[in-house]
Amino acid sequence: MPGLEALITEVGRSLAAAYPPAIRHPARTFDQRLMQVVADRPDVQAALFRFVDATPACRTPEELTDHLTALLDEVEDPPALLRAPGALGRSAVGERLVGSVAAAGVKHLAQRFIVGESPHAALSHLERLWRAGAGSSLDLLGEATVTQDEADAYAARCADAIATLTGAVPAWPARPVLEHDFAGPVPRANVSVKISALTPLIRPSAPELGARDASRRLVALLRQARDAGAHLHIDMESVDTLETTLLLVLDMLADPEFRDGPSTGVVMQAYLRESSALIDRVLEWCRAHPRASPLTIRLVKGAYWDHEVAEARQRGWTPPVFTEKAESDRNFEALTRRLIDARPQVRLAIASHNLRSVAHAVAYNRLAGGGNSDIEIQVLQGLGDDLQDSLAAHRIRTRVYCPVGDLVMGMAYLVRRLLENTASSSFLSAHGRGVPIEELLAAP
Amino acid sequence: MSGFVNEPLLELRRHAPRAALIDALRALDASPPLRVPVLIGASEGSHDGIESTDPGTPDRLVARAGVASASDVASAVEVAARKQPTWARRAAQERADALRRAAQALRTDRYALAALQVRECGKPWAEADADVCEAIDHIEYAAAQALALAAGRPLLQLPGERNTMRYRPRGVVAAIGPWNFPLAIPAGLVATALATGNAVILKPAEQAPASGLRLVQALRAGGVPADVVQLLPGYGETGAALVAHPGIHTIAFTGSETVGLAIIRAAADTHDDQRHVKRVVAEMGGKNAIIVDADADLDQVVPDVLRSAFAFAGQKCSAAARVLAHEAVAGVLADRLAGAVAAMRVGQADDFATDVPPVIDRESQERVLSAITAGAAEGRICAQQPDVPAAGWFCPPTIVTDLPPGSPLTREEVFGPLLTLEAVASVDDALDLVDASRYALTGGVFTRNPRVIDRVVERSPVGNLYINRSITGAIVARQPFGGNRRSGVGAKVGGPDYILQFVEPQVVSENTMRHGLVVE
């Protein structure tokens, strides 16, 4: 489209200029520095991440220290910052001290990404976001679901989240950009759910089984969301759950019972080689099943890249994901344009922290005649805060994905976020290193 | 390993390969029962005597197989002994090429071969497909290993002498296979023997003769002479006659400890006119334990323990039979396992949604059910899925706990979907229990502490130790497989040492000095 690249540059520069100065988040800047130290040392990164992963399973400071020193022992020539715990941890007093400090450190990190232990505890944070010009989607972190009781418990937590949010949001002040778009009203209350947590019967080679079992719990949540006026978003996970998730959602939403609500949506992962075909399938479904509130498609790059590649290599498969990051980035832009062009059949949410990807979506939306509220940009709590501030300042509709849960429940999520943040190829890492804006905004 | 690549598994999370497997199963069901004759040289003998049926639907006849008699055994050994030297004289490359063509034949037929295992052994699709891949791997790996071995080994050379070390085949190999890996394990035994120039007589398990036939057919189609690879279906008597025959040089066996020890005894009995001592390579039983430390990630432990214990109804020598959990997590683990077992699906092997298929035959079913009864009497059933199909050899997957110390259920192999759970005060206590076992096949530990991993690696006697993963599913060239103690004798199959079991080294040292002149 003529003028697209020029507009991307303009939008991108304008967004970057509105990033808050580092001084506003001193603690975060420290984290960022720590992350950069770690990014240069894969062995240190591995040790620290494995430590973070083990934290919730340690019952005493001594056990924490034991894990930390054992993991650091595997690092040759550790950076100065990490020599102290190793040495200190060998004395009895030091052992307790190191463990307590480490526990506090992990808790501090976790609190950056996890907004509260429960939906109720998260409310004040969500309201603060709303007042600052950003919506939210609440995500309930949990341990893996391996039993029917655990699936019931997760469904109950989702129900509680919907009830808590829909009870609280009417008191929030009006934010027109956040609650209205080309298709009509956009619910304030927004909850994301994972199908793999709604059933213990996810079997990649038998997708109907898990879909059937999860459906009885999902149907109750859909009814509740419809009646309470909340948006219920179905998350996407690894390829092993993809077919189960799509089967379930498309099948369930085809039921006339849900034609008039709730507002709901699915996720498409641009790193998947098959993503274009999946979008064909979803758009075709949308044509055949008109909804009062169009399906929202959250477009993401995908968070399971390492898992998908390692699993495929171990089994002798072609990885289902693009192995070059630029391929994912290009595909993300192509799919963005397709989904913007597919309006009004779908709503589009762009979930990325990559300034180029976001600027591209904003620019294309503008050229396609869309307003600032006709496209949504989604960021992750703790990772996209700067971008979120800048988008809010530009009055572009923004939503922050807010995980809720305790430390044990959140650890898998936290480790994934940390990996994402320190991957040397990640946008955030490049931005943190001070890569010039021209390079950050260059076409992938 | 230059050039060796594992055969890719089918990507069963996709619809297309699932549909192809179902088509292959329909084709198998539409054809009459397979005929598995005694194959001695180019001639086909009887194919009556054994009825191989579907464990999930016992009135479905899958194959009829012959029963090789003592005189069949004698004829086969005679044919093999006559042709083996010719096969041994062929270039290693030529033998490797024949094996690779055989592997290709299996690859072309992989859907049908998997379908056959689903019917003949009640082996679920993913496991059946993995078995076919492993068979292909064993054949190609053996070919590559034999080529490398043909170059001999480097020795120290000094002026005036030339030293060489090379390996020659031992002669005629009796390969006695199990039913649980009906294609893969016989393929490993047979292909390694053939690649090094031995002749092989395969006695497949009476429960899975058709898969044995398919292997022999593929090898012959690939170019292995009929006299060099023969098939003697039959019961234990056929195997015993083969083992006792003085013309057999090597016995490669995978199966129960009882049979394995009987083979070792019989093989030690050397005839007066026998010019060699028999060698036995035997892979036998196990009582495999998974240790769960207090810091383990139970999200990972639960599915991996269930897969290790109940996939293919626990009928793998590598399967988990015991969980030794740290007392700090034993209670939570027991609860989560109980809920997860209750969610498992016991059903037909041809259903992609099945978690636990039937066991192989009525005798197995009775053994497992009586072990469960004993467990309920001695201890407490803490997890069970009682919902099982009525017809077929199904057993409810069960976890038993609170057993008295030293209970037979924690010591003896059950070979079915029965797992015991014991709480321990520490990982070291768990290692003491593991060390007290006479078996040492596989084992596992779940922990996030590298020091604990080091200690378990140091103290565990098992042949294959798995850390933070399920303890079954060894892959050729990645996890060479085999047990220590009474779990087995011989080197690990699928690894670099295995091939040496099938050869005799010969060292030649030549004096190259003549009248003071050193000829290089």
Interface residues (C-beta under 8 A of the other chain):
Chain A: R50 D53 A54 A57 C58 R59 E63 D66 H67 A70 L71 D73 E74 E143 A144 V146 T147 Q148 D149 E150 P200 L201 R203 P204 S205 A206 P207 E208 L209 V239 D240 L242 E243 R315 G316 W317 A412
Chain B: V5 N6 E7 P8 L9 E11 L12 R13 H15 R18 W125 A126 A294 D295 A296 D297 L298 D299 Q300 V302 P303 A328 R336 A338 G339 A340 A342 A343 R345 D351 F352 A353 D355 R448 N449 P450 R451
